């Protein structure tokens, strides 16, 4: 990645996340990144391309966190808990403003728009991954548990920027413990 592209993406990431996608214009990104308009459009033909690149980078960060949890050597339940801890820690970081993907979906509700499609791809990957994790943990029907986990995560991401994030993270982790404790219709696998 060229230095100019890196600066553009870094500037866009900071601005888009802190101020919103629609409220940040290309001129502000260009000025913050200290590049020319021609440089911006050489790397990102449109603002939509820049927003998709921002979301792609955010998606890669989430995938790396999940992969780190998976490769930690813990048992399948511990991997699920580790993913939950990562989310709980994320909502407590300074400057937390909610989920980049949920925020983007709110600003780009048209399912045909490339930004909305980038959000949907990330969410589908996350749901598929959590479904695999619950299957690995012995859940016979992992789909409902995975959807419940994603719903808990979405709620924590929304609530984490509206109130004190510490109890929100604790509640998320208790919810995940409950999903693990009461899987398979309330019965632990044999």
CORPEDA-V428565 format. One line per field, one symbol per residue. psi: psi as a letter, one per 30 degrees, with the letter a starting at -180 (. if undefined). Layout:
psi->???
//
This chain:
psi->kleeeeeeeeeeeeeeeffleffjleeeeeeefhlleeeefeejfleeeeeeeeeeeeeeeeeeeeeeeegfglleeeeeeeeeeeeeeeffkkgkhakeeeeeeefifjffkeeeeeeeeeeeeeeeeeeeeeefggkeifeeeeeeeeeeeeeeeeffgfajfefeeeeeeeeeeeeeeglhggkkl.
//
